[in-house]
Amino acid sequence: MTVDSGRSTTTRRGVPDGLWISVLALLTAVAPLATDMYLPVLPTVATELGATASATQLTLTAFLVGLAVGQLVIGPLSDSWGRRRLVLAGTVLLFVACLASAVAPTTAVLVLARFLQGFGGAAGLVLSRAMISDRTTGARTAQLFSLMMAINGIAPVVAPVIGSSLGGLVGWRGIFVVLAGLALLMLVSSLLVVHETLPTSARSAGGLRRTVADVGELLRRRRYVGYVLTFATSFSMMFAYISGSPFVLQQTLGLTTTQYALAFGTNAAGLVLGNIASSRLAVRVAPRRQLVTAVGGLVVWCAALLLVVLLGAARWPVLVLLFTTLATLGFVMGNSAALATGEVRDRAGTGSALLGATQFGLGALVSPLVGSSATAMAVTMLTAATLSAVSLAALTRGATAPR
C-alpha cells in the first residue's frame, strides 16, 4: 500500500490506487444516496402506507440513528477483528435491509429496515477512513481523504435528481431496489478490491470494557479531540447551509426551483473542486498549514455573509459568498479528518467511529437552529466556523505540520 509521500500508484496487492480509493468512496456514498434519493418520495410513502408525515419522517431519522450507532459499534470492533470482514458483513446487511425496505408492508417495518440500512452502511463509512489511516501517513493520508471526499461529494448533487426521476418511473419501492443493487455493487467491489489493512499483530484485545477504555483514552488525546471538533463543527457549518438554503435562496433571494437546483449544484461543485485542489496541494503544502489557512478563511467568509444578510441579503453577494465558503470547506474536511486519524493510528477504527459520530451528531443538532431565516442561517454558519477555529487553535497547539 502506498504510504507517506511515496509515488506508488498501486496497493500492496496490485490494485491501482485510483481504483482502491474509488471503491472506498463508493462505500461512503451510502449516506447521501440513501438519504437524498429517498427525500423526493416521502409524501408518496406516507400516502401509500397510510402514515402521517411525522411517522414517515421517522424512517429518515431511523436511518441516521442506525448510521451513528453503527459507526460507534463497528469502528471499535474493527480494531479487534480487522476491517475487511466487517465491511463485507455490513454491506450484506445493507443489501438485505434495502430489499426489506422495498417490500415493507407497514411504516413500522420500514422504520426497522431503514435503521438496519444505516447500521450496515456505517461499516463502509467508518472503515474506509480507518483503512486509509492503516496504510498511509502525513500528506498522503490528507491527499487520499481529500480525493475520496471529492468523489463522494458528487453524490449529494445527483441523488435528489435520481430519486425524483426514479420515483416517477418505479415508485418509492423501486428506489430501494436500486439501492439494493448499489449495495450489491459495493459488495462485489469490496470482495475484489478491498483487502485487509490491519494485520493480526496490530489488533487489540476485544471486549466491551476494552472498547470503553479505548474511547476514554482517545478522548484524552488533546490534539485528536481538537481535529475531530474542527472537522465536526465545519461539517455543521455546511449542514446549516444545507438545511437553510432551500428557504433562504428561494424565499429570501427569490430563486425559482430550477435556479435553486443550479445554485445548489454549483456550490456542491465548489466543495468538490476545493477537495481536488487540496489533494493536489498536499504534496507541496502540509495538511495542517492548509487547514489553518482554510479555517481562518471560513470565519472571514461567514462573517462577510452575515454582514451582507444584515444589510439586506443582495442576491449575488450572498451566492458568491456561499460558493466561496463551500469551496474553502473543501480544504478543511479532508485535512482535518486526516490529521485526526493520524493522531490515533493505534486505534484507527475507534478514532474513525468517534469522528463520524461527532460529525453527524453535531450536524443533527444544527438543523433545528436554522429554520427559514437568512439571518439564522448566517449566524449559525459563523458560530460553527468560529468554533472550528477555536478548537483548532486551542486544542491542537504544538502540533507539527507533517508532509
SEMILUM-648827 format. One record per residue (C-alpha): residue number from 1; residue in one letter; x, y, z. Coordinates in nm, 2 decimals, padded with zeros to 4 digits. Layout:
residues N
{rec NUM; 'a'; {X; Y; Z}}
...
end
This chain:
residues 403
{rec 1; 'm'; {00.00; 00.00; 00.00}}
{rec 2; 't'; {00.12; 00.35; -00.08}}
{rec 3; 'v'; {00.25; 00.53; 00.23}}
{rec 4; 'd'; {00.36; 00.87; 00.32}}
{rec 5; 's'; {00.46; 01.08; 00.02}}
{rec 6; 'g'; {00.56; 00.79; -00.19}}
{rec 7; 'r'; {00.48; 00.80; -00.56}}
{rec 8; 's'; {00.35; 00.44; -00.60}}
{rec 9; 't'; {00.02; 00.41; -00.78}}
{rec 10; 't'; {-00.07; 00.06; -00.68}}
{rec 11; 't'; {-00.16; -00.11; -00.35}}
{rec 12; 'r'; {00.04; -00.39; -00.20}}
{rec 13; 'r'; {-00.20; -00.64; -00.36}}
{rec 14; 'g'; {-00.15; -00.48; -00.70}}
{rec 15; 'v'; {-00.48; -00.28; -00.70}}
{rec 16; 'p'; {-00.43; 00.07; -00.86}}
{rec 17; 'd'; {-00.46; 00.35; -00.61}}
{rec 18; 'g'; {-00.73; 00.52; -00.81}}
{rec 19; 'l'; {-00.95; 00.20; -00.82}}
{rec 20; 'w'; {-00.90; 00.14; -00.44}}
{rec 21; 'i'; {-00.99; 00.49; -00.34}}
{rec 22; 's'; {-01.29; 00.49; -00.58}}
{rec 23; 'v'; {-01.43; 00.18; -00.41}}
{rec 24; 'l'; {-01.37; 00.33; -00.07}}
{rec 25; 'a'; {-01.56; 00.64; -00.19}}
{rec 26; 'l'; {-01.84; 00.42; -00.31}}
{rec 27; 'l'; {-01.86; 00.26; 00.04}}
{rec 28; 't'; {-01.90; 00.61; 00.19}}
{rec 29; 'a'; {-02.16; 00.72; -00.06}}
{rec 30; 'v'; {-02.44; 00.52; 00.10}}
{rec 31; 'a'; {-02.52; 00.80; 00.34}}
{rec 32; 'p'; {-02.61; 01.08; 00.09}}
{rec 33; 'l'; {-02.75; 00.84; -00.16}}
{rec 34; 'a'; {-02.98; 00.65; 00.08}}
{rec 35; 't'; {-03.09; 00.99; 00.23}}
{rec 36; 'd'; {-03.12; 01.22; -00.07}}
{rec 37; 'm'; {-03.26; 00.97; -00.32}}
{rec 38; 'y'; {-03.54; 00.89; -00.07}}
{rec 39; 'l'; {-03.64; 01.25; 00.02}}
{rec 40; 'p'; {-03.84; 01.33; -00.30}}
{rec 41; 'v'; {-04.07; 01.03; -00.25}}
{rec 42; 'l'; {-04.15; 01.09; 00.12}}
{rec 43; 'p'; {-04.51; 01.22; 00.05}}
{rec 44; 't'; {-04.58; 00.92; -00.17}}
{rec 45; 'v'; {-04.46; 00.68; 00.10}}
{rec 46; 'a'; {-04.69; 00.85; 00.35}}
{rec 47; 't'; {-04.99; 00.82; 00.12}}
{rec 48; 'e'; {-04.93; 00.46; 00.02}}
{rec 49; 'l'; {-04.87; 00.33; 00.37}}
{rec 50; 'g'; {-05.14; 00.54; 00.52}}
{rec 51; 'a'; {-04.90; 00.71; 00.76}}
{rec 52; 't'; {-04.87; 01.07; 00.89}}
{rec 53; 'a'; {-04.59; 01.30; 00.77}}
{rec 54; 's'; {-04.42; 01.26; 01.12}}
{rec 55; 'a'; {-04.43; 00.89; 01.10}}
{rec 56; 't'; {-04.29; 00.89; 00.75}}
{rec 57; 'q'; {-04.01; 01.12; 00.85}}
{rec 58; 'l'; {-03.92; 00.88; 01.13}}
{rec 59; 't'; {-03.80; 00.64; 00.86}}
{rec 60; 'l'; {-03.53; 00.90; 00.77}}
{rec 61; 't'; {-03.44; 00.95; 01.14}}
{rec 62; 'a'; {-03.41; 00.58; 01.19}}
{rec 63; 'f'; {-03.16; 00.56; 00.90}}
{rec 64; 'l'; {-02.94; 00.84; 01.05}}
{rec 65; 'v'; {-02.96; 00.68; 01.40}}
{rec 66; 'g'; {-02.85; 00.35; 01.25}}
{rec 67; 'l'; {-02.57; 00.53; 01.08}}
{rec 68; 'a'; {-02.44; 00.69; 01.40}}
{rec 69; 'v'; {-02.49; 00.38; 01.62}}
{rec 70; 'g'; {-02.33; 00.15; 01.36}}
{rec 71; 'q'; {-02.02; 00.36; 01.35}}
{rec 72; 'l'; {-01.98; 00.35; 01.72}}
{rec 73; 'v'; {-02.01; -00.03; 01.73}}
{rec 74; 'i'; {-01.83; -00.13; 01.41}}
{rec 75; 'g'; {-01.54; 00.11; 01.44}}
{rec 76; 'p'; {-01.41; -00.02; 01.77}}
{rec 77; 'l'; {-01.48; -00.38; 01.68}}
{rec 78; 's'; {-01.26; -00.34; 01.37}}
{rec 79; 'd'; {-00.96; -00.27; 01.59}}
{rec 80; 's'; {-01.00; -00.62; 01.73}}
{rec 81; 'w'; {-01.14; -00.81; 01.43}}
{rec 82; 'g'; {-00.99; -00.64; 01.14}}
{rec 83; 'r'; {-01.15; -00.42; 00.87}}
{rec 84; 'r'; {-01.24; -00.64; 00.57}}
{rec 85; 'r'; {-01.48; -00.89; 00.73}}
{rec 86; 'l'; {-01.68; -00.61; 00.89}}
{rec 87; 'v'; {-01.70; -00.42; 00.56}}
{rec 88; 'l'; {-01.83; -00.73; 00.39}}
{rec 89; 'a'; {-02.08; -00.81; 00.67}}
{rec 90; 'g'; {-02.21; -00.46; 00.69}}
{rec 91; 't'; {-02.26; -00.44; 00.31}}
{rec 92; 'v'; {-02.45; -00.77; 00.32}}
{rec 93; 'l'; {-02.67; -00.63; 00.59}}
{rec 94; 'l'; {-02.72; -00.31; 00.39}}
{rec 95; 'f'; {-02.83; -00.52; 00.08}}
{rec 96; 'v'; {-03.08; -00.73; 00.28}}
{rec 97; 'a'; {-03.22; -00.42; 00.46}}
{rec 98; 'c'; {-03.27; -00.24; 00.12}}
{rec 99; 'l'; {-03.47; -00.54; -00.01}}
{rec 100; 'a'; {-03.67; -00.54; 00.32}}
{rec 101; 's'; {-03.75; -00.17; 00.27}}
{rec 102; 'a'; {-03.87; -00.24; -00.08}}
{rec 103; 'v'; {-04.13; -00.48; 00.04}}
{rec 104; 'a'; {-04.22; -00.32; 00.38}}
{rec 105; 'p'; {-04.59; -00.36; 00.43}}
{rec 106; 't'; {-04.61; -00.10; 00.71}}
{rec 107; 't'; {-04.44; 00.21; 00.84}}
{rec 108; 'a'; {-04.31; 00.02; 01.15}}
{rec 109; 'v'; {-04.14; -00.24; 00.93}}
{rec 110; 'l'; {-03.99; 00.03; 00.71}}
{rec 111; 'v'; {-03.85; 00.22; 01.01}}
{rec 112; 'l'; {-03.68; -00.10; 01.13}}
{rec 113; 'a'; {-03.54; -00.17; 00.78}}
{rec 114; 'r'; {-03.41; 00.18; 00.75}}
{rec 115; 'f'; {-03.23; 00.15; 01.09}}
{rec 116; 'l'; {-03.06; -00.17; 00.97}}
{rec 117; 'q'; {-02.97; 00.01; 00.64}}
{rec 118; 'g'; {-02.79; 00.28; 00.84}}
{rec 119; 'f'; {-02.63; 00.03; 01.07}}
{rec 120; 'g'; {-02.50; -00.18; 00.78}}
{rec 121; 'g'; {-02.40; 00.12; 00.57}}
{rec 122; 'a'; {-02.20; 00.26; 00.86}}
{rec 123; 'a'; {-01.94; -00.01; 00.81}}
{rec 124; 'g'; {-01.82; 00.13; 00.48}}
{rec 125; 'l'; {-01.84; 00.49; 00.61}}
{rec 126; 'v'; {-01.63; 00.43; 00.92}}
{rec 127; 'l'; {-01.39; 00.17; 00.79}}
{rec 128; 's'; {-01.29; 00.34; 00.47}}
{rec 129; 'r'; {-01.13; 00.61; 00.68}}
{rec 130; 'a'; {-00.97; 00.36; 00.91}}
{rec 131; 'm'; {-00.82; 00.16; 00.61}}
{rec 132; 'i'; {-00.67; 00.48; 00.47}}
{rec 133; 's'; {-00.52; 00.55; 00.81}}
{rec 134; 'd'; {-00.38; 00.20; 00.83}}
{rec 135; 'r'; {-00.18; 00.23; 00.52}}
{rec 136; 't'; {-00.08; 00.59; 00.48}}
{rec 137; 't'; {00.06; 00.88; 00.68}}
{rec 138; 'g'; {00.11; 01.25; 00.66}}
{rec 139; 'a'; {00.04; 01.43; 00.33}}
{rec 140; 'r'; {-00.05; 01.11; 00.16}}
{rec 141; 't'; {-00.33; 01.05; 00.40}}
{rec 142; 'a'; {-00.47; 01.40; 00.36}}
{rec 143; 'q'; {-00.44; 01.36; -00.02}}
{rec 144; 'l'; {-00.64; 01.04; -00.03}}
{rec 145; 'f'; {-00.90; 01.18; 00.22}}
{rec 146; 's'; {-00.95; 01.49; 00.00}}
{rec 147; 'l'; {-00.97; 01.28; -00.32}}
{rec 148; 'm'; {-01.22; 01.04; -00.16}}
{rec 149; 'm'; {-01.43; 01.33; -00.04}}
{rec 150; 'a'; {-01.42; 01.49; -00.39}}
{rec 151; 'i'; {-01.55; 01.17; -00.54}}
{rec 152; 'n'; {-01.81; 01.13; -00.27}}
{rec 153; 'g'; {-01.91; 01.50; -00.30}}
{rec 154; 'i'; {-02.09; 01.42; -00.62}}
{rec 155; 'a'; {-02.34; 01.20; -00.45}}
{rec 156; 'p'; {-02.55; 01.48; -00.28}}
{rec 157; 'v'; {-02.57; 01.66; -00.61}}
{rec 158; 'v'; {-02.70; 01.38; -00.82}}
{rec 159; 'a'; {-02.90; 01.18; -00.56}}
{rec 160; 'p'; {-03.21; 01.41; -00.54}}
{rec 161; 'v'; {-03.23; 01.42; -00.92}}
{rec 162; 'i'; {-03.20; 01.05; -00.94}}
{rec 163; 'g'; {-03.46; 01.00; -00.67}}
{rec 164; 's'; {-03.71; 01.23; -00.84}}
{rec 165; 's'; {-03.67; 01.06; -01.17}}
{rec 166; 'l'; {-03.69; 00.71; -01.03}}
{rec 167; 'g'; {-03.98; 00.79; -00.81}}
{rec 168; 'g'; {-04.19; 00.87; -01.12}}
{rec 169; 'l'; {-04.07; 00.56; -01.31}}
{rec 170; 'v'; {-04.05; 00.28; -01.05}}
{rec 171; 'g'; {-04.20; 00.43; -00.73}}
{rec 172; 'w'; {-04.05; 00.45; -00.39}}
{rec 173; 'r'; {-04.02; 00.08; -00.36}}
{rec 174; 'g'; {-03.82; 00.07; -00.68}}
{rec 175; 'i'; {-03.58; 00.33; -00.53}}
{rec 176; 'f'; {-03.49; 00.08; -00.26}}
{rec 177; 'v'; {-03.44; -00.19; -00.52}}
{rec 178; 'v'; {-03.19; 00.04; -00.69}}
{rec 179; 'l'; {-03.02; 00.10; -00.36}}
{rec 180; 'a'; {-03.00; -00.28; -00.31}}
{rec 181; 'g'; {-02.83; -00.30; -00.65}}
{rec 182; 'l'; {-02.59; -00.04; -00.54}}
{rec 183; 'a'; {-02.52; -00.24; -00.22}}
{rec 184; 'l'; {-02.46; -00.55; -00.43}}
{rec 185; 'l'; {-02.21; -00.35; -00.64}}
{rec 186; 'm'; {-02.04; -00.23; -00.32}}
{rec 187; 'l'; {-02.02; -00.59; -00.20}}
{rec 188; 'v'; {-01.87; -00.72; -00.53}}
{rec 189; 's'; {-01.62; -00.43; -00.55}}
{rec 190; 's'; {-01.51; -00.49; -00.19}}
{rec 191; 'l'; {-01.46; -00.86; -00.25}}
{rec 192; 'l'; {-01.24; -00.79; -00.55}}
{rec 193; 'v'; {-01.06; -00.47; -00.45}}
{rec 194; 'v'; {-01.06; -00.42; -00.07}}
{rec 195; 'h'; {-00.81; -00.63; 00.12}}
{rec 196; 'e'; {-00.73; -00.64; 00.49}}
{rec 197; 't'; {-00.53; -00.34; 00.61}}
{rec 198; 'l'; {-00.49; -00.42; 00.98}}
{rec 199; 'p'; {-00.25; -00.71; 01.04}}
{rec 200; 't'; {-00.33; -00.95; 01.33}}
{rec 201; 's'; {-00.02; -00.83; 01.52}}
{rec 202; 'a'; {-00.16; -00.48; 01.53}}
{rec 203; 'r'; {-00.51; -00.57; 01.66}}
{rec 204; 's'; {-00.63; -00.50; 02.01}}
{rec 205; 'a'; {-00.79; -00.74; 02.25}}
{rec 206; 'g'; {-01.17; -00.74; 02.22}}
{rec 207; 'g'; {-01.45; -00.68; 02.47}}
{rec 208; 'l'; {-01.68; -00.40; 02.58}}
{rec 209; 'r'; {-01.46; -00.30; 02.87}}
{rec 210; 'r'; {-01.16; -00.26; 02.63}}
{rec 211; 't'; {-01.38; -00.06; 02.38}}
{rec 212; 'v'; {-01.49; 00.18; 02.66}}
{rec 213; 'a'; {-01.13; 00.21; 02.77}}
{rec 214; 'd'; {-01.02; 00.29; 02.42}}
{rec 215; 'v'; {-01.28; 00.56; 02.38}}
{rec 216; 'g'; {-01.18; 00.72; 02.71}}
{rec 217; 'e'; {-00.81; 00.70; 02.62}}
{rec 218; 'l'; {-00.87; 00.87; 02.28}}
{rec 219; 'l'; {-01.08; 01.15; 02.44}}
{rec 220; 'r'; {-00.77; 01.23; 02.65}}
{rec 221; 'r'; {-00.56; 01.30; 02.34}}
{rec 222; 'r'; {-00.59; 01.67; 02.31}}
{rec 223; 'r'; {-00.48; 01.71; 01.95}}
{rec 224; 'y'; {-00.71; 01.43; 01.83}}
{rec 225; 'v'; {-01.01; 01.59; 02.00}}
{rec 226; 'g'; {-00.91; 01.93; 01.85}}
{rec 227; 'y'; {-00.90; 01.79; 01.50}}
{rec 228; 'v'; {-01.23; 01.60; 01.55}}
{rec 229; 'l'; {-01.41; 01.91; 01.67}}
{rec 230; 't'; {-01.26; 02.11; 01.38}}
{rec 231; 'f'; {-01.39; 01.85; 01.14}}
{rec 232; 'a'; {-01.73; 01.82; 01.30}}
{rec 233; 't'; {-01.80; 02.19; 01.35}}
{rec 234; 's'; {-01.70; 02.27; 01.00}}
{rec 235; 'f'; {-01.94; 02.00; 00.88}}
{rec 236; 's'; {-02.21; 02.16; 01.10}}
{rec 237; 'm'; {-02.15; 02.48; 00.92}}
{rec 238; 'm'; {-02.22; 02.30; 00.59}}
{rec 239; 'f'; {-02.53; 02.13; 00.74}}
{rec 240; 'a'; {-02.66; 02.48; 00.84}}
{rec 241; 'y'; {-02.63; 02.58; 00.48}}
{rec 242; 'i'; {-02.79; 02.27; 00.35}}
{rec 243; 's'; {-03.08; 02.30; 00.60}}
{rec 244; 'g'; {-03.14; 02.67; 00.54}}
{rec 245; 's'; {-03.06; 02.71; 00.17}}
{rec 246; 'p'; {-03.40; 02.59; 00.02}}
{rec 247; 'f'; {-03.58; 02.86; 00.22}}
{rec 248; 'v'; {-03.32; 03.13; 00.20}}
{rec 249; 'l'; {-03.23; 03.10; -00.17}}
{rec 250; 'q'; {-03.59; 03.06; -00.28}}
{rec 251; 'q'; {-03.80; 03.27; -00.04}}
{rec 252; 't'; {-03.55; 03.54; 00.06}}
{rec 253; 'l'; {-03.35; 03.57; -00.27}}
{rec 254; 'g'; {-03.64; 03.48; -00.49}}
{rec 255; 'l'; {-03.47; 03.20; -00.69}}
{rec 256; 't'; {-03.70; 02.96; -00.88}}
{rec 257; 't'; {-03.69; 02.59; -00.82}}
{rec 258; 't'; {-03.47; 02.54; -01.12}}
{rec 259; 'q'; {-03.24; 02.83; -01.02}}
{rec 260; 'y'; {-03.21; 02.69; -00.67}}
{rec 261; 'a'; {-03.11; 02.35; -00.81}}
{rec 262; 'l'; {-02.85; 02.52; -01.03}}
{rec 263; 'a'; {-02.71; 02.72; -00.74}}
{rec 264; 'f'; {-02.70; 02.42; -00.50}}
{rec 265; 'g'; {-02.52; 02.22; -00.77}}
{rec 266; 't'; {-02.27; 02.50; -00.83}}
{rec 267; 'n'; {-02.19; 02.52; -00.46}}
{rec 268; 'a'; {-02.15; 02.15; -00.43}}
{rec 269; 'a'; {-01.92; 02.16; -00.73}}
{rec 270; 'g'; {-01.72; 02.43; -00.54}}
{rec 271; 'l'; {-01.69; 02.18; -00.25}}
{rec 272; 'v'; {-01.56; 01.91; -00.48}}
{rec 273; 'l'; {-01.32; 02.14; -00.65}}
{rec 274; 'g'; {-01.18; 02.25; -00.31}}
{rec 275; 'n'; {-01.12; 01.89; -00.22}}
{rec 276; 'i'; {-00.94; 01.82; -00.55}}
{rec 277; 'a'; {-00.73; 02.13; -00.52}}
{rec 278; 's'; {-00.64; 02.03; -00.16}}
{rec 279; 's'; {-00.54; 01.68; -00.27}}
{rec 280; 'r'; {-00.31; 01.82; -00.54}}
{rec 281; 'l'; {-00.16; 02.07; -00.30}}
{rec 282; 'a'; {-00.09; 01.81; -00.03}}
{rec 283; 'v'; {00.24; 01.71; -00.19}}
{rec 284; 'r'; {00.37; 02.07; -00.15}}
{rec 285; 'v'; {00.17; 02.23; 00.13}}
{rec 286; 'a'; {00.15; 02.05; 00.46}}
{rec 287; 'p'; {-00.21; 01.94; 00.57}}
{rec 288; 'r'; {-00.20; 02.14; 00.89}}
{rec 289; 'r'; {-00.09; 02.45; 00.71}}
{rec 290; 'q'; {-00.38; 02.41; 00.46}}
{rec 291; 'l'; {-00.62; 02.35; 00.74}}
{rec 292; 'v'; {-00.52; 02.66; 00.95}}
{rec 293; 't'; {-00.55; 02.88; 00.64}}
{rec 294; 'a'; {-00.88; 02.74; 00.53}}
{rec 295; 'v'; {-01.04; 02.75; 00.88}}
{rec 296; 'g'; {-00.94; 03.12; 00.90}}
{rec 297; 'g'; {-01.10; 03.17; 00.56}}
{rec 298; 'l'; {-01.43; 03.01; 00.67}}
{rec 299; 'v'; {-01.45; 03.26; 00.96}}
{rec 300; 'v'; {-01.39; 03.56; 00.72}}
{rec 301; 'w'; {-01.64; 03.44; 00.46}}
{rec 302; 'c'; {-01.91; 03.36; 00.71}}
{rec 303; 'a'; {-01.87; 03.69; 00.88}}
{rec 304; 'a'; {-01.90; 03.86; 00.54}}
{rec 305; 'l'; {-02.21; 03.66; 00.47}}
{rec 306; 'l'; {-02.37; 03.77; 00.79}}
{rec 307; 'l'; {-02.29; 04.13; 00.72}}
{rec 308; 'v'; {-02.44; 04.11; 00.37}}
{rec 309; 'v'; {-02.76; 03.94; 00.51}}
{rec 310; 'l'; {-02.79; 04.21; 00.77}}
{rec 311; 'l'; {-02.76; 04.48; 00.51}}
{rec 312; 'g'; {-03.04; 04.33; 00.30}}
{rec 313; 'a'; {-02.93; 04.00; 00.15}}
{rec 314; 'a'; {-02.85; 04.11; -00.20}}
{rec 315; 'r'; {-02.87; 03.81; -00.43}}
{rec 316; 'w'; {-02.53; 03.79; -00.60}}
{rec 317; 'p'; {-02.31; 03.88; -00.29}}
{rec 318; 'v'; {-02.49; 03.60; -00.10}}
{rec 319; 'l'; {-02.45; 03.35; -00.38}}
{rec 320; 'v'; {-02.08; 03.43; -00.43}}
{rec 321; 'l'; {-02.00; 03.41; -00.06}}
{rec 322; 'l'; {-02.18; 03.08; -00.03}}
{rec 323; 'f'; {-01.98; 02.94; -00.32}}
{rec 324; 't'; {-01.65; 03.07; -00.17}}
{rec 325; 't'; {-01.74; 02.93; 00.17}}
{rec 326; 'l'; {-01.82; 02.58; 00.03}}
{rec 327; 'a'; {-01.50; 02.58; -00.19}}
{rec 328; 't'; {-01.29; 02.68; 00.12}}
{rec 329; 'l'; {-01.46; 02.40; 00.32}}
{rec 330; 'g'; {-01.31; 02.15; 00.07}}
{rec 331; 'f'; {-00.97; 02.24; 00.21}}
{rec 332; 'v'; {-01.09; 02.17; 00.57}}
{rec 333; 'm'; {-01.28; 01.84; 00.57}}
{rec 334; 'g'; {-01.01; 01.61; 00.42}}
{rec 335; 'n'; {-00.72; 01.76; 00.60}}
{rec 336; 's'; {-00.89; 01.77; 00.94}}
{rec 337; 'a'; {-01.00; 01.41; 00.91}}
{rec 338; 'a'; {-00.65; 01.30; 00.80}}
{rec 339; 'l'; {-00.49; 01.49; 01.09}}
{rec 340; 'a'; {-00.74; 01.34; 01.34}}
{rec 341; 't'; {-00.69; 00.98; 01.23}}
{rec 342; 'g'; {-00.31; 01.05; 01.22}}
{rec 343; 'e'; {-00.32; 01.11; 01.60}}
{rec 344; 'v'; {-00.48; 00.77; 01.67}}
{rec 345; 'r'; {-00.32; 00.52; 01.43}}
{rec 346; 'd'; {-00.31; 00.26; 01.71}}
{rec 347; 'r'; {-00.69; 00.28; 01.74}}
{rec 348; 'a'; {-00.79; 00.39; 01.39}}
{rec 349; 'g'; {-01.13; 00.21; 01.39}}
{rec 350; 't'; {-01.23; 00.36; 01.72}}
{rec 351; 'g'; {-01.09; 00.70; 01.62}}
{rec 352; 's'; {-01.28; 00.70; 01.29}}
{rec 353; 'a'; {-01.60; 00.60; 01.47}}
{rec 354; 'l'; {-01.58; 00.89; 01.71}}
{rec 355; 'l'; {-01.50; 01.12; 01.42}}
{rec 356; 'g'; {-01.81; 01.01; 01.23}}
{rec 357; 'a'; {-02.04; 01.00; 01.53}}
{rec 358; 't'; {-01.94; 01.36; 01.64}}
{rec 359; 'q'; {-01.98; 01.47; 01.28}}
{rec 360; 'f'; {-02.34; 01.35; 01.24}}
{rec 361; 'g'; {-02.44; 01.43; 01.60}}
{rec 362; 'l'; {-02.35; 01.80; 01.57}}
{rec 363; 'g'; {-02.50; 01.81; 01.22}}
{rec 364; 'a'; {-02.83; 01.68; 01.35}}
{rec 365; 'l'; {-02.83; 01.94; 01.63}}
{rec 366; 'v'; {-02.77; 02.23; 01.39}}
{rec 367; 's'; {-03.07; 02.17; 01.16}}
{rec 368; 'p'; {-03.34; 02.29; 01.40}}
{rec 369; 'l'; {-03.15; 02.61; 01.47}}
{rec 370; 'v'; {-03.16; 02.74; 01.12}}
{rec 371; 'g'; {-03.53; 02.74; 01.03}}
{rec 372; 's'; {-03.61; 02.95; 00.73}}
{rec 373; 's'; {-03.43; 03.27; 00.82}}
{rec 374; 'a'; {-03.13; 03.40; 00.63}}
{rec 375; 't'; {-03.00; 03.57; 00.94}}
{rec 376; 'a'; {-03.03; 03.25; 01.15}}
{rec 377; 'm'; {-02.85; 03.05; 00.88}}
{rec 378; 'a'; {-02.57; 03.31; 00.86}}
{rec 379; 'v'; {-02.54; 03.33; 01.24}}
{rec 380; 't'; {-02.53; 02.95; 01.27}}
{rec 381; 'm'; {-02.27; 02.92; 01.00}}
{rec 382; 'l'; {-02.05; 03.19; 01.16}}
{rec 383; 't'; {-02.08; 03.03; 01.50}}
{rec 384; 'a'; {-01.98; 02.69; 01.37}}
{rec 385; 'a'; {-01.69; 02.83; 01.17}}
{rec 386; 't'; {-01.57; 03.02; 01.48}}
{rec 387; 'l'; {-01.60; 02.71; 01.70}}
{rec 388; 's'; {-01.39; 02.53; 01.44}}
{rec 389; 'a'; {-01.12; 02.79; 01.46}}
{rec 390; 'v'; {-01.12; 02.79; 01.84}}
{rec 391; 's'; {-01.10; 02.41; 01.85}}
{rec 392; 'l'; {-00.81; 02.41; 01.61}}
{rec 393; 'a'; {-00.62; 02.69; 01.79}}
{rec 394; 'a'; {-00.68; 02.58; 02.15}}
{rec 395; 'l'; {-00.65; 02.20; 02.13}}
{rec 396; 't'; {-00.40; 02.13; 01.85}}
{rec 397; 'r'; {-00.13; 02.38; 01.95}}
{rec 398; 'g'; {00.21; 02.23; 01.95}}
{rec 399; 'a'; {00.12; 02.00; 01.66}}
{rec 400; 't'; {00.37; 01.98; 01.38}}
{rec 401; 'a'; {00.29; 02.01; 01.01}}
{rec 402; 'p'; {00.37; 01.67; 00.87}}
{rec 403; 'r'; {00.43; 01.65; 00.50}}
end
